[in-house]
Amino acid sequence: MKILVVCGSGLGSSFMLELNVKKAMKELGIDAEVTHTDLTTAKSEQADYYIGSGDIMDQLSGDHKTISLKNMFNMDELKQALQANIAEA
């Protein structure tokens, strides 16, 4: 499984969220490749799930499976979102 963490510029916030996603996935016992990128690149890159803030995920909705977060640095929200969406797969 591949998870792509997305932010507007693909630098700071997506990198920090990538680290949190990796930590949460490990705690949940889910194996996945997790990387980060900017919004423009994400539109053409293949992944099983795309994670980011709601405004960024709104721009990816449609053909992409997105996970929108209100607070990208809230570990509880992140874990709940991962469990809810990954469990569906």
Residue, then its C-alpha position, 0 to 999 in steps of 0.5 A: m500500500k502506498i500513502l502520499v502525504v500532500c501539502g501546497s508546496g510539498l515541503g515542511s508540513s507534508f514532511m512533518l505529517e509524513l513522519n506522523v503517518k509513519k508513526a501512526m501506521k506503525e502503532l496501528g500495525i499497518d504496513a505501508e510506503v509513506t512519502h510526501t509531495d506537493l499538490t501539483t505532483a500528487k495529481s499525477e502520482q499514483a497512490d492508494y491514499y492521499i492524506g492532507s488538509g481538507d482544502i488540499m484534499d478537495q482539489l484531489s477528490g474524484d479519482h483519488k482516495t483521499i483522507s482529509l484532516k482538520n488538524m494535520f498534527n493531531m495524532d488522535e484525529l490522524k489515527q482515527a482517520l487512518q483506521a476508518n479509511i484503511a479498514e474500508a479497503 
